[in-house]
């Protein structure tokens, strides 16, 4: 449809179909727009493996990637507490595997240089955030720089996009990447593989928005 305005001939966009309009307003598309906006901030993605889940548990593996899944930092850590049997059953890491690994104080400066003033996206942010504080506290590291960082939870984003898959209103990383058509690039439950999967997941969610925008503008 064309009309003549005071400045000349202009082209009006064709009306958006009802189905397309519904998609634009859907929870999945709202989540997709959030993911797209987050990626514009050039975030980093972080994941950890730990000695367990309790209030004394510590990190024994940590990895950071960029939004394309490139590993920027990866290290195992020697904890000051035992590894719980249940945690070992998930990641397969033993204390013997960590004999020559650094302790938290030996890597904290590297983490600070990489993560300070950068948006950090984490799958199940509340858990990894707590474990970072617990590990730092165990080694008397005040980690003030981490408190100031902006952090977002990819698990909440995935639950908004795909719906929850359990009674807690959340969704596992495995279920989320399956929904998104993403595959693990390696063995799950290693920090680098899971951080890369999280980056791929957020990019996949953002792509939904881009594809629909393309349809609307065609």
Backbone as a chain_set.jsonl record, in Angstrom:
{"seq": "XXXXXXXXXXXXXXXXXXXXXXXXXXXXXXXXXXXXXXXXXXXXXXXXXXXXXXXXXXXXXXXXXXXXXXXXXXXXXXXXXXXXXXXXXXXXXXXXXXXXXXXXXXXXXXXXXXXXXXXXXXXXXXXXXXXXXXXXXXXXXXXXXXXXXXXXXXXXXXXXXXXXXXXXXXXXXXXXXXXXXXXXXXXXXXXXXXXXXXXXXXXXXXXXXXXXXXXXXX", "coords": {"N": [[0.859, -1.183, 0.0], [0.529, 2.214, -0.842], [0.96, 5.691, -0.091], [0.514, 9.233, -0.601], [2.43, 11.557, 0.92], [3.321, 14.647, 2.556], [5.954, 14.872, 2.093], [6.439, 13.31, -0.059], [6.364, 10.137, -1.817], [5.601, 7.389, 0.199], [6.103, 4.196, 1.729], [3.963, 1.921, 3.234], [4.147, -0.489, 5.834], [3.021, -3.829, 5.379], [0.044, -5.106, 6.922], [0.523, -6.853, 9.975], [0.078, -10.295, 10.318], [-2.414, -12.013, 12.283], [-1.433, -14.312, 13.568], [1.316, -13.9, 13.49], [1.465, -11.56, 14.974], [0.632, -12.548, 17.446], [2.769, -14.236, 18.018], [4.796, -12.361, 18.324], [4.057, -11.247, 20.728], [4.253, -13.315, 22.48], [5.399, -15.286, 25.325], [7.707, -16.668, 24.726], [8.819, -15.142, 22.65], [9.243, -12.726, 23.935], [11.19, -13.496, 25.773], [13.133, -14.125, 23.919], [13.754, -11.632, 22.831], [14.892, -10.481, 25.085], [17.185, -12.076, 25.319], [18.49, -11.413, 22.96], [19.022, -8.693, 23.461], [20.755, -8.94, 25.644], [22.976, -10.144, 24.455], [23.947, -8.086, 22.94], [25.437, -6.699, 24.705], [27.85, -7.881, 24.889], [28.433, -10.197, 26.636], [30.042, -12.361, 29.101], [30.286, -15.885, 29.763], [29.824, -18.106, 32.416], [30.69, -21.033, 34.249], [30.644, -23.579, 36.791], [32.047, -26.425, 38.568], [31.558, -28.286, 41.525], [32.32, -29.133, 45.035], [30.065, -30.0, 46.238], [26.688, -29.296, 47.339], [26.076, -27.919, 49.627], [26.355, -25.429, 52.303], [29.012, -25.243, 52.828], [30.323, -26.071, 50.656], [32.655, -25.962, 47.876], [34.181, -24.507, 44.936], [35.557, -26.539, 42.399], [36.177, -26.563, 39.802], [36.277, -24.209, 37.195], [35.118, -22.229, 34.505], [35.195, -19.898, 31.782], [33.609, -18.441, 29.032], [33.332, -16.659, 25.871], [30.595, -15.101, 24.039], [30.473, -16.604, 21.759], [31.286, -19.042, 22.5], [33.975, -19.482, 22.804], [36.617, -20.54, 24.805], [37.824, -18.672, 27.398], [38.944, -18.769, 29.865], [39.937, -21.4, 31.982], [40.071, -23.639, 34.637], [40.956, -26.069, 37.084], [40.454, -26.43, 40.632], [41.944, -26.684, 43.837], [40.26, -27.716, 46.639], [39.416, -26.915, 50.11], [37.864, -28.639, 51.431], [36.205, -31.88, 51.575], [35.121, -33.796, 48.646], [31.813, -34.372, 47.964], [30.072, -37.483, 47.683], [27.816, -37.547, 46.001], [28.261, -35.311, 44.363], [30.603, -36.09, 43.07], [29.526, -38.182, 41.599], [28.24, -36.758, 39.627], [30.14, -35.044, 38.248], [32.527, -36.49, 38.249], [35.031, -35.869, 39.298], [37.834, -36.248, 41.386], [39.537, -35.79, 44.578], [42.145, -36.584, 44.231], [42.541, -35.969, 41.576], [42.991, -33.316, 41.745], [45.38, -32.704, 42.878], [47.606, -31.241, 41.894], [46.409, -28.894, 41.255], [45.702, -25.342, 41.266], [44.918, -23.232, 44.133], [42.053, -21.266, 45.179], [43.006, -18.521, 45.797], [45.142, -18.32, 44.034], [44.108, -17.971, 41.507], [42.355, -15.886, 41.547], [43.036, -13.244, 40.829], [43.349, -13.408, 38.069], [40.713, -14.001, 37.353], [39.468, -11.651, 38.196], [40.587, -9.723, 36.459], [39.528, -10.584, 34.049], [36.723, -10.652, 34.413], [35.814, -8.325, 35.693], [33.666, -5.548, 35.567], [32.192, -6.599, 33.486], [29.304, -7.956, 31.965], [28.02, -10.939, 33.226], [26.82, -14.047, 32.386], [25.113, -16.759, 33.724], [24.218, -20.135, 34.112], [21.734, -21.025, 36.243], [22.277, -18.925, 38.152], [22.066, -18.16, 40.879], [23.051, -20.334, 42.33], [25.783, -20.732, 41.416], [26.794, -18.202, 41.97], [26.557, -18.102, 44.758], [28.361, -20.177, 45.386], [30.759, -19.138, 44.481], [31.133, -17.017, 46.29], [31.26, -18.546, 48.667], [33.558, -20.088, 48.234], [35.545, -18.118, 47.945], [35.335, -16.948, 50.48], [36.18, -19.057, 52.091], [38.86, -18.97, 51.673], [39.494, -16.548, 52.637], [39.139, -14.319, 50.954], [38.012, -11.222, 50.059], [36.669, -10.486, 47.706], [35.406, -8.189, 46.558], [35.145, -7.017, 44.031], [33.626, -8.792, 42.561], [31.091, -8.553, 43.671], [30.215, -6.192, 42.609], [29.727, -6.719, 39.983], [27.545, -7.079, 37.12], [25.146, -9.57, 36.815], [23.421, -12.171, 35.144], [20.788, -14.605, 34.896], [20.774, -17.459, 33.028], [19.174, -19.677, 33.241], [16.678, -18.796, 34.192], [15.946, -17.277, 32.006], [15.726, -19.303, 30.072], [13.616, -20.79, 31.185], [11.561, -18.944, 30.937], [11.373, -18.878, 28.192], [10.964, -21.567, 27.289], [9.392, -22.748, 29.195], [8.942, -24.202, 32.488], [10.378, -27.256, 33.779], [10.089, -28.674, 36.04], [9.029, -28.974, 39.518], [10.013, -26.781, 40.758], [9.832, -24.642, 39.177], [11.808, -24.198, 37.337], [14.261, -25.101, 34.801], [16.327, -27.681, 33.586], [19.721, -27.46, 32.365], [20.275, -29.357, 30.409], [17.681, -30.075, 29.474], [16.889, -27.59, 28.517], [18.729, -26.987, 26.421], [18.107, -29.037, 24.712], [15.502, -28.326, 23.971], [16.124, -26.042, 22.608], [17.51, -26.948, 20.457], [20.233, -27.303, 20.625], [23.492, -28.749, 21.01], [25.637, -30.456, 23.331], [29.066, -29.671, 23.269], [31.096, -31.707, 23.798], [31.72, -33.505, 26.885], [29.075, -33.396, 29.138], [28.706, -31.568, 32.251], [31.262, -30.683, 32.72], [33.053, -27.751, 33.423], [33.81, -26.012, 31.29], [32.497, -27.1, 29.049], [29.804, -26.88, 29.813], [29.579, -24.109, 30.164], [30.017, -23.261, 27.548], [27.808, -24.462, 26.34], [25.773, -23.005, 27.541], [26.23, -20.455, 26.448], [25.712, -21.044, 23.746], [23.028, -21.743, 23.982], [21.786, -19.298, 24.765], [22.32, -17.774, 22.51], [20.827, -19.224, 20.657], [18.214, -18.863, 21.629], [17.994, -16.104, 21.247], [18.025, -16.023, 18.497], [15.479, -16.727, 17.682], [14.001, -14.394, 17.922], [15.258, -12.785, 16.001], [14.686, -14.177, 13.648], [11.886, -14.004, 13.496], [11.556, -11.25, 13.35], [12.681, -10.828, 10.886], [10.785, -12.114, 9.259], [8.592, -10.432, 9.677], [9.474, -8.087, 8.512], [9.737, -8.694, 5.853]], "CA": [[0.0, 0.0, 0.0], [1.317, 3.436, -0.885], [0.186, 6.915, 0.015], [1.29, 10.425, -0.87], [2.539, 12.447, 2.061], [3.816, 15.971, 2.207], [7.345, 14.777, 1.69], [6.583, 12.458, -1.222], [5.772, 8.808, -1.772], [6.107, 6.555, 1.276], [5.589, 2.828, 1.715], [3.493, 1.43, 4.531], [4.349, -1.924, 6.049], [1.799, -4.616, 5.302], [-0.449, -5.465, 8.257], [1.059, -8.095, 10.534], [-0.976, -11.288, 10.487], [-2.761, -12.264, 13.677], [-0.542, -15.332, 14.124], [2.622, -13.275, 13.697], [1.303, -10.639, 16.087], [0.594, -13.364, 18.656], [4.134, -14.697, 18.271], [5.568, -11.229, 18.811], [3.649, -10.971, 22.097], [4.345, -14.539, 23.27], [6.462, -15.348, 26.328], [8.932, -17.128, 24.069], [9.424, -14.053, 21.896], [9.73, -11.745, 24.911], [12.465, -14.04, 26.243], [14.086, -14.032, 22.817], [14.215, -10.244, 22.749], [15.806, -10.287, 26.213], [18.448, -12.733, 24.978], [19.125, -10.59, 21.93], [19.535, -7.488, 24.116], [21.91, -9.319, 26.462], [24.121, -10.413, 23.584], [24.493, -6.809, 22.464], [26.329, -6.199, 25.755], [29.078, -8.694, 24.827], [28.599, -10.84, 27.941], [30.835, -13.571, 29.275], [29.488, -16.989, 30.295], [30.61, -18.764, 33.469], [30.136, -22.25, 34.84], [31.52, -24.206, 37.784], [31.764, -27.716, 39.18], [31.785, -28.038, 42.95], [32.464, -30.28, 45.939], [28.732, -30.386, 46.693], [25.63, -28.291, 47.248], [25.779, -27.312, 50.921], [26.879, -24.097, 52.601], [30.468, -25.304, 52.954], [30.859, -26.559, 49.38], [33.573, -25.056, 47.18], [34.385, -24.722, 43.5], [36.742, -27.312, 42.039], [36.454, -26.319, 38.387], [35.602, -23.001, 36.739], [35.449, -21.878, 33.117], [34.541, -18.702, 31.252], [33.668, -18.339, 27.574], [32.632, -15.522, 25.3], [29.264, -15.443, 23.526], [30.625, -17.572, 20.678], [31.701, -20.313, 23.084], [35.432, -19.581, 22.904], [37.023, -20.628, 26.209], [38.758, -17.615, 27.76], [39.615, -19.177, 31.105], [39.521, -22.72, 32.466], [40.995, -24.141, 35.646], [40.49, -26.823, 38.244], [40.879, -25.812, 41.882], [42.083, -27.569, 44.992], [39.418, -27.19, 47.724], [39.84, -27.212, 51.482], [36.845, -29.546, 51.982], [36.069, -33.094, 50.758], [34.138, -33.827, 47.572], [30.703, -35.259, 48.307], [29.873, -38.611, 46.767], [26.826, -37.17, 44.996], [28.896, -34.403, 43.41], [31.498, -36.917, 42.253], [28.696, -38.924, 40.649], [27.853, -35.868, 38.534], [31.262, -34.563, 37.424], [33.599, -37.483, 38.184], [36.318, -35.31, 39.726], [38.249, -36.675, 42.722], [40.592, -34.97, 45.176], [43.418, -36.988, 43.618], [42.653, -35.245, 40.312], [43.245, -31.907, 42.029], [46.627, -32.602, 43.643], [48.472, -30.186, 41.363], [45.594, -27.744, 40.861], [45.873, -24.155, 42.119], [43.833, -22.898, 45.05], [41.326, -20.065, 44.789], [43.799, -17.286, 45.78], [46.087, -18.314, 42.914], [43.453, -17.624, 40.242], [41.371, -14.809, 41.704], [43.438, -12.05, 40.078], [43.015, -13.664, 36.66], [39.263, -13.855, 37.235], [39.156, -10.229, 38.34], [40.958, -9.022, 35.231], [38.656, -11.008, 32.958], [35.301, -10.481, 34.672], [35.446, -7.027, 36.241], [32.912, -4.623, 34.708], [31.603, -7.315, 32.353], [28.096, -8.728, 32.242], [28.313, -12.372, 33.309], [25.609, -14.859, 32.307], [25.372, -18.032, 34.385], [23.055, -21.017, 34.212], [21.464, -21.138, 37.674], [23.147, -17.901, 38.72], [22.041, -18.121, 42.341], [23.926, -21.379, 42.862], [27.204, -20.457, 41.141], [27.133, -16.98, 42.69], [26.778, -18.502, 46.162], [29.575, -20.992, 45.501], [31.907, -18.246, 44.332], [31.314, -16.353, 47.58], [31.688, -19.524, 49.666], [34.949, -20.467, 47.976], [36.371, -16.957, 48.277], [35.327, -16.79, 51.933], [36.994, -20.128, 52.683], [40.265, -18.578, 51.533], [39.578, -15.18, 53.163], [39.209, -13.375, 49.846], [36.803, -10.385, 50.148], [36.062, -10.528, 46.369], [34.51, -7.038, 46.381], [34.939, -6.744, 42.609], [32.545, -9.662, 42.062], [29.834, -8.007, 44.165], [29.835, -5.061, 41.766], [29.453, -7.173, 38.613], [26.184, -7.373, 36.692], [25.032, -10.992, 36.532], [22.094, -12.579, 34.699], [20.581, -16.052, 34.996], [20.305, -18.078, 31.789], [18.134, -20.654, 33.557], [15.42, -18.059, 34.234], [15.637, -16.928, 30.618], [15.282, -20.528, 29.402], [12.294, -21.139, 31.711], [10.63, -18.001, 30.313], [11.255, -19.21, 26.769], [10.484, -22.927, 27.033], [8.581, -23.239, 30.299], [9.682, -24.975, 33.476], [10.28, -28.707, 33.607], [10.061, -29.303, 37.358], [8.137, -28.311, 40.484], [10.651, -25.564, 41.254], [9.632, -23.578, 38.197], [13.033, -24.001, 36.565], [14.499, -26.085, 33.751], [17.739, -28.077, 33.583], [20.466, -27.062, 31.173], [20.097, -30.401, 29.402], [16.36, -29.917, 28.876], [16.833, -26.309, 27.795], [19.437, -27.04, 25.139], [17.328, -29.928, 23.846], [14.411, -27.512, 23.445], [16.686, -25.029, 21.719], [18.205, -27.576, 19.344], [21.674, -27.14, 20.841], [24.146, -29.971, 21.48], [26.875, -30.304, 24.091], [30.303, -29.843, 22.507], [31.954, -32.398, 24.742], [31.009, -34.217, 27.944], [28.362, -32.504, 30.054], [29.157, -31.473, 33.628], [32.569, -30.07, 32.879], [32.726, -26.325, 33.457], [33.954, -25.393, 29.967], [31.437, -27.614, 28.162], [28.523, -26.31, 30.228], [29.601, -22.671, 29.873], [29.835, -23.134, 26.099], [26.41, -24.82, 26.053], [24.955, -21.872, 27.965], [26.384, -19.421, 25.422], [24.988, -21.507, 22.552], [21.612, -21.68, 24.313], [21.328, -17.901, 24.721], [22.33, -17.366, 21.098], [19.707, -19.89, 19.991], [17.001, -18.17, 22.053], [17.994, -14.798, 20.581], [17.785, -16.217, 17.071], [14.028, -16.751, 17.47], [13.602, -13.006, 17.745], [15.776, -12.298, 14.726], [13.972, -14.83, 12.551], [10.535, -13.449, 13.375], [11.71, -9.878, 12.872], [12.922, -10.94, 9.439], [9.488, -12.418, 8.643], [7.741, -9.248, 9.757], [9.974, -7.036, 7.633], [9.77, -9.124, 4.459]], "C": [[0.893, 1.229, 0.0], [0.403, 4.631, -0.663], [1.109, 8.085, -0.233], [1.277, 11.31, 0.366], [3.129, 13.77, 1.628], [5.258, 15.931, 1.739], [7.534, 13.849, 0.508], [5.926, 11.124, -1.011], [6.417, 8.006, -0.65], [5.447, 5.194, 1.198], [5.188, 2.413, 3.111], [3.783, -0.054, 4.647], [3.012, -2.63, 5.936], [1.337, -4.98, 6.713], [0.138, -6.795, 8.715], [-0.09, -9.062, 10.754], [-1.219, -11.535, 11.969], [-1.807, -13.259, 14.312], [0.838, -14.746, 14.402], [2.565, -12.322, 14.88], [1.304, -11.399, 17.418], [1.988, -13.849, 19.026], [4.981, -13.576, 18.863], [5.284, -10.943, 20.284], [3.822, -12.179, 23.018], [5.493, -14.464, 24.28], [7.785, -15.756, 25.691], [9.613, -15.979, 23.33], [9.931, -12.946, 22.808], [11.08, -12.197, 25.464], [13.532, -13.914, 25.168], [14.623, -12.614, 22.668], [15.172, -9.918, 23.891], [17.185, -10.87, 25.893], [19.218, -11.907, 23.947], [19.748, -9.339, 22.547], [20.771, -7.793, 24.961], [23.154, -9.534, 25.603], [24.745, -9.135, 23.037], [25.488, -6.224, 23.463], [27.639, -6.97, 25.833], [29.367, -9.383, 26.17], [29.622, -11.968, 27.907], [29.946, -14.612, 29.951], [30.359, -17.802, 31.247], [29.894, -20.018, 33.946], [31.15, -22.832, 35.813], [31.108, -25.653, 38.033], [32.227, -27.598, 40.627], [31.932, -29.324, 43.764], [31.119, -30.794, 46.406], [27.776, -29.224, 46.578], [25.454, -27.493, 48.53], [26.5, -25.979, 51.122], [28.379, -24.086, 52.856], [31.131, -25.767, 51.651], [31.713, -25.483, 48.706], [33.682, -25.435, 45.703], [35.645, -25.548, 43.275], [37.051, -27.217, 40.541], [35.65, -25.093, 37.962], [36.051, -22.694, 35.319], [34.62, -20.67, 32.698], [34.697, -18.716, 29.74], [33.094, -16.997, 27.145], [31.316, -16.005, 24.695], [29.315, -16.446, 22.377], [31.094, -18.926, 21.189], [33.201, -20.506, 23.139], [35.84, -19.554, 24.376], [38.117, -19.594, 26.485], [39.534, -17.942, 29.024], [39.06, -20.524, 31.523], [40.541, -23.211, 33.471], [40.264, -25.041, 36.628], [41.082, -26.179, 39.478], [40.965, -26.85, 42.987], [41.269, -26.981, 46.146], [40.016, -27.497, 49.088], [38.822, -28.101, 52.192], [36.754, -30.78, 51.077], [35.047, -32.915, 49.632], [33.044, -34.823, 47.952], [30.517, -36.333, 47.24], [28.885, -38.259, 45.656], [27.404, -36.248, 43.939], [29.847, -35.169, 42.501], [30.707, -37.695, 41.207], [28.258, -38.087, 39.469], [29.042, -35.537, 37.64], [32.452, -35.51, 37.359], [34.971, -36.989, 38.599], [36.607, -35.756, 41.158], [39.301, -35.717, 43.275], [41.962, -35.319, 44.59], [43.639, -36.274, 42.287], [43.103, -33.805, 40.513], [44.552, -31.665, 42.779], [47.487, -31.442, 43.199], [47.698, -28.937, 40.934], [45.873, -26.556, 41.768], [44.729, -24.039, 43.117], [43.184, -21.597, 44.588], [42.199, -18.799, 44.765], [44.758, -17.188, 44.589], [45.442, -17.925, 41.581], [42.574, -16.383, 40.339], [41.746, -13.548, 40.943], [43.144, -12.205, 38.59], [41.512, -13.495, 36.422], [38.857, -12.385, 37.291], [39.443, -9.469, 37.059], [40.0, -9.347, 34.093], [37.205, -10.58, 33.176], [34.889, -9.094, 35.156], [34.781, -6.152, 35.188], [32.372, -5.285, 33.441], [30.323, -8.014, 32.813], [28.46, -10.212, 32.211], [26.993, -13.139, 33.333], [25.936, -16.267, 32.802], [24.094, -18.857, 34.385], [22.878, -21.394, 35.675], [22.409, -20.208, 38.439], [23.204, -17.956, 40.241], [22.987, -19.153, 42.944], [25.397, -21.025, 42.655], [27.674, -19.207, 41.873], [27.424, -17.306, 44.157], [28.076, -19.272, 46.326], [30.838, -20.163, 45.309], [32.182, -17.534, 45.655], [31.806, -17.32, 48.643], [33.152, -19.896, 49.493], [35.889, -19.331, 48.343], [36.468, -16.78, 49.789], [36.188, -17.833, 52.623], [38.474, -19.789, 52.646], [40.478, -17.104, 51.906], [39.822, -14.147, 52.072], [37.932, -12.536, 49.864], [36.018, -10.275, 48.846], [35.036, -9.399, 46.14], [34.196, -6.768, 44.921], [33.793, -7.58, 42.04], [31.176, -9.144, 42.5], [29.314, -6.903, 43.242], [29.449, -5.479, 40.347], [27.971, -7.39, 38.351], [26.121, -8.83, 36.271], [23.591, -11.316, 36.135], [22.012, -14.099, 34.707], [20.006, -16.607, 33.694], [19.211, -19.099, 32.048], [16.766, -19.978, 33.602], [14.984, -17.671, 32.823], [15.096, -18.137, 29.866], [13.891, -20.951, 29.875], [11.226, -20.212, 31.135], [10.352, -18.404, 28.873], [10.554, -20.544, 26.545], [9.522, -23.459, 28.088], [9.419, -24.064, 31.265], [9.473, -26.467, 33.238], [10.289, -29.428, 34.946], [9.209, -28.477, 38.309], [8.734, -27.041, 41.064], [10.472, -24.384, 40.3], [10.852, -23.273, 37.369], [13.144, -25.085, 35.492], [15.982, -26.421, 33.744], [18.411, -27.601, 32.311], [20.274, -28.085, 30.062], [18.745, -30.271, 28.7], [16.273, -28.645, 28.03], [17.543, -26.395, 26.448], [18.747, -28.006, 24.174], [16.182, -29.167, 23.189], [14.919, -26.534, 22.392], [17.39, -25.626, 20.506], [19.707, -27.425, 19.405], [22.241, -28.446, 21.372], [25.366, -29.621, 22.331], [28.07, -30.53, 23.169], [31.347, -30.469, 23.425], [31.092, -33.085, 25.785], [30.373, -33.23, 28.904], [28.945, -32.6, 31.457], [30.672, -31.318, 33.735], [32.311, -28.584, 32.694], [32.781, -25.686, 32.07], [32.837, -25.829, 29.025], [30.097, -26.981, 28.519], [28.465, -24.805, 29.985], [29.382, -22.433, 28.383], [28.397, -23.454, 25.711], [25.477, -23.679, 26.44], [25.028, -20.737, 26.955], [25.608, -19.796, 24.163], [23.478, -21.422, 22.774], [21.081, -20.255, 24.187], [21.322, -17.388, 23.293], [21.155, -17.978, 20.349], [18.388, -19.218, 20.357], [16.899, -16.819, 21.352], [17.654, -14.92, 19.107], [16.291, -16.258, 16.751], [13.511, -15.348, 17.177], [14.027, -12.485, 16.373], [15.019, -12.888, 13.543], [12.57, -14.264, 12.379], [10.578, -12.002, 12.894], [11.919, -9.874, 11.352], [11.612, -11.211, 8.696], [8.605, -11.187, 8.603], [8.158, -8.194, 8.739], [10.013, -7.429, 6.154], [8.533, -8.623, 3.704]], "O": [[1.881, 1.296, 0.732], [-0.78, 4.593, -1.001], [2.327, 7.969, -0.099], [0.217, 11.758, 0.803], [3.405, 13.977, 0.447], [5.728, 16.85, 1.068], [8.669, 13.61, 0.096], [5.053, 10.969, -0.157], [7.643, 7.947, -0.555], [4.348, 5.061, 0.657], [5.967, 2.533, 4.057], [3.675, -0.793, 3.668], [1.984, -2.093, 6.349], [2.167, -5.145, 7.607], [0.238, -7.743, 7.936], [-1.12, -8.689, 11.316], [-0.345, -11.298, 12.803], [-1.407, -13.086, 15.463], [1.456, -15.054, 15.421], [3.488, -12.27, 15.692], [1.903, -10.949, 18.395], [2.351, -13.872, 20.202], [5.776, -13.796, 19.777], [6.155, -10.458, 21.007], [3.563, -12.076, 24.217], [6.432, -13.685, 24.114], [8.847, -15.258, 26.065], [10.836, -15.85, 23.371], [10.931, -12.297, 22.501], [12.001, -11.393, 25.609], [14.692, -13.63, 25.464], [15.81, -12.419, 22.409], [16.14, -9.18, 23.708], [18.213, -10.248, 26.157], [20.431, -11.728, 24.051], [20.869, -8.965, 22.201], [21.719, -7.008, 24.993], [24.256, -9.145, 25.99], [25.931, -9.107, 22.71], [26.287, -5.355, 23.113], [28.446, -6.742, 26.735], [30.424, -9.171, 26.764], [30.011, -12.458, 26.846], [28.976, -14.268, 30.627], [31.496, -18.143, 30.92], [28.667, -20.062, 34.034], [32.355, -22.613, 35.683], [29.979, -26.052, 37.749], [33.186, -26.883, 40.917], [31.708, -30.43, 43.273], [31.031, -31.91, 46.919], [28.011, -28.282, 45.822], [24.749, -26.484, 48.528], [27.167, -25.476, 50.218], [28.958, -23.022, 53.077], [32.356, -25.842, 51.564], [31.533, -24.285, 48.923], [33.318, -26.537, 45.294], [36.68, -25.289, 43.888], [38.069, -27.731, 40.077], [34.482, -24.953, 38.325], [37.218, -22.876, 34.972], [33.51, -20.449, 33.183], [35.785, -18.972, 29.224], [32.461, -16.292, 27.931], [30.963, -17.177, 24.823], [28.304, -17.07, 22.057], [31.281, -19.856, 20.405], [33.665, -21.591, 23.488], [35.451, -18.647, 25.111], [39.192, -19.634, 25.887], [40.644, -17.452, 29.228], [37.856, -20.764, 31.429], [41.741, -23.205, 33.197], [39.102, -24.806, 36.961], [42.085, -25.47, 39.399], [40.156, -27.775, 43.056], [41.55, -25.868, 46.59], [40.992, -28.239, 49.205], [38.901, -28.296, 53.405], [37.185, -30.726, 49.926], [34.221, -32.003, 49.664], [33.33, -35.988, 48.229], [30.773, -36.112, 46.056], [29.092, -38.629, 44.501], [27.086, -36.376, 42.757], [29.892, -34.922, 41.296], [31.153, -37.853, 40.071], [27.937, -38.632, 38.413], [28.977, -35.72, 36.425], [33.31, -35.349, 36.492], [35.976, -37.626, 38.283], [35.747, -35.66, 42.033], [39.885, -34.928, 42.532], [42.83, -34.455, 44.467], [44.777, -36.002, 41.905], [43.544, -33.148, 39.57], [44.804, -30.559, 43.257], [48.044, -30.729, 44.034], [48.265, -28.031, 40.324], [46.244, -26.743, 42.927], [43.691, -24.681, 42.957], [43.707, -20.912, 43.709], [42.137, -18.057, 43.784], [45.139, -16.089, 44.188], [46.146, -17.587, 40.63], [42.098, -15.881, 39.321], [40.862, -12.844, 40.455], [42.74, -11.248, 37.929], [41.095, -12.919, 35.417], [38.005, -11.937, 36.524], [38.627, -8.658, 36.621], [39.695, -8.487, 33.267], [36.529, -10.187, 32.225], [33.72, -8.727, 35.036], [35.269, -6.03, 34.064], [32.124, -4.611, 32.441], [30.268, -8.586, 33.901], [29.125, -10.68, 31.286], [26.148, -12.906, 34.198], [26.905, -16.886, 32.36], [23.01, -18.33, 34.632], [23.76, -22.008, 36.277], [23.222, -20.646, 39.253], [24.278, -17.815, 40.827], [23.647, -18.885, 43.948], [26.174, -21.018, 43.61], [28.81, -19.148, 42.343], [28.414, -16.841, 44.721], [28.812, -19.054, 47.288], [31.872, -20.456, 45.91], [33.33, -17.456, 46.093], [32.674, -16.968, 49.442], [33.896, -20.008, 50.467], [36.917, -19.555, 48.982], [37.542, -16.499, 50.32], [36.851, -17.54, 53.618], [39.25, -20.258, 53.479], [41.487, -16.495, 51.549], [40.611, -13.218, 52.245], [36.849, -13.097, 49.697], [34.819, -9.999, 48.875], [33.952, -9.626, 45.603], [33.09, -6.333, 44.6], [33.075, -7.132, 41.145], [30.201, -9.288, 41.763], [28.104, -6.711, 43.117], [28.901, -4.675, 39.593], [27.23, -7.825, 39.232], [26.936, -9.285, 35.468], [22.65, -10.789, 36.727], [23.017, -14.793, 34.549], [18.889, -16.267, 33.305], [18.397, -19.364, 31.163], [15.79, -20.535, 33.098], [13.801, -17.731, 32.49], [14.129, -18.024, 29.112], [13.078, -21.415, 29.076], [10.106, -20.649, 30.873], [9.224, -18.283, 28.393], [9.655, -20.644, 25.711], [8.905, -24.506, 27.894], [10.483, -24.566, 30.9], [8.517, -26.88, 32.581], [10.472, -30.644, 34.999], [8.725, -27.405, 37.947], [8.055, -26.302, 41.778], [10.908, -23.269, 40.587], [10.938, -22.207, 36.758], [12.226, -25.884, 35.305], [16.814, -25.524, 33.884], [17.751, -27.367, 31.299], [20.125, -27.715, 28.897], [18.67, -30.347, 27.474], [15.659, -28.635, 26.963], [17.014, -25.925, 25.44], [18.798, -27.814, 22.959], [15.918, -29.337, 21.999], [14.232, -26.238, 21.414], [17.823, -24.89, 19.62], [20.383, -27.418, 18.376], [21.563, -29.172, 22.099], [26.042, -28.621, 22.086], [28.08, -31.475, 22.38], [32.345, -29.841, 23.778], [29.884, -33.234, 25.603], [31.042, -32.337, 29.424], [29.595, -33.585, 31.806], [31.287, -31.759, 34.706], [31.452, -28.194, 31.903], [31.898, -24.905, 31.712], [32.293, -25.01, 28.285], [29.338, -26.59, 27.632], [27.408, -24.279, 29.636], [28.654, -21.519, 27.995], [27.827, -22.789, 24.846], [24.497, -23.414, 25.744], [24.01, -20.123, 26.635], [24.922, -18.955, 23.581], [22.733, -21.07, 21.859], [20.04, -20.033, 23.569], [20.42, -16.646, 22.903], [20.552, -17.323, 19.499], [17.533, -19.023, 19.493], [15.816, -16.436, 20.909], [17.057, -14.012, 18.531], [15.884, -15.863, 15.659], [12.683, -15.152, 16.287], [13.252, -11.829, 15.677], [14.742, -12.197, 12.562], [12.112, -14.064, 11.255], [9.723, -11.581, 12.114], [11.393, -9.018, 10.64], [11.352, -10.625, 7.645], [7.94, -10.93, 7.599], [7.317, -7.496, 8.172], [10.29, -6.59, 5.297], [8.388, -8.889, 2.511]]}, "num_chains": 1, "name": "protein.A"}
